[in-house]
Amino acid sequence: MLRLSLPSKIGLGLIVAVVLIFMYAPLLLVALNSFNAARIASWPIQEFSLTWWGAALVSEPIRAALLNSVVVGLGATVIALLLGTLVAFALQRYSFFGKQAVNLLVVLPIALPGVVTGVALNNTYNQILEPIGIHVGYFGIIIAHATFCIVMVFNNVFARLRRMSPNVEEASRDLGATPWQTFKLITFPQFRSAFIAGGILAFALSFDEVIVTIFTAPPGVDTLPLWMMNQMARPNEASMVNVVATVVILFSLLPVWASQRLGREIGQRD
């Protein structure tokens, strides 16, 4: 076991403290500025108020942007759960020509810069699909987000499937269970935690996406991150952006906590 001297412990503690302050002090500043009574955010805060919280609560553009983010996130997550799980089963359970190429193609979207994915999809929608009469519209954002959300589900489910023993499934089939019964009662419960964790991460990734959304969103459609980015160009609206950012920070704790909880459950089962 590695033992550190007292000066080393103090030095390491100071480094950790500086890193944590650097990471979380800006988030605290955003939260404090959401209560700033001034129209233009400034520091130090002269007067605290709930004015901007009330304005954000009744803002129709914020409600519309939030609804768009939730709808797009849920749509992309459903697609990712379905396709990501199917691909994970195909690559883990079967051997076929081009298996490694398929694995690479599934993971590639998360490695590509968002601007490249956005430009590619924008060109596909506008130069290939629309000329032949296919207008993807709002559904185009969902498809765009699903391309990289699939990776979140695939990675979680694939990793879990690799650690599962096939003996229990074989015993279930030997006892006369149908393939669907085996999947429902034996297979799915074993990778359910990874399935849910992948879905949570996929939704969080979609909810946060900006770059791809810029290139694929129809005119007049804003997701919440896109609305925040647009409003930051207007100094008078910065306080409302701080309110929305504070709410997002608070709600972001939920998927992080849930994914960690599910991760611990997976570790305990193993």
Secondary structure, 3 states (H helix, E strand, C coil): CCCCCHHHHHHHHHHHHHHHHHHHHHHHHHHHHCCECCCCCCCCCCCECCHHHHHHHCCHHHHHHHHHHHHHHHHHHHHHHHHHHHHHHHHHHCCCCCHHHHHHHHHHHHHCCHHHHHHHHHHHHHHHHHHHCCCCCCHHHHHHHHHHHHHHHHHHHHHHHHHCCCHHHHHHHHCCCCHHHHHHHHHHHHHHHHHHHHHHHHHHHHHHCCHHHHHHCCCCCCCHHHHHHHHCCCHHHHHHHHHHHHHHHHHHHHHHHHHHHHHHHHHHHC
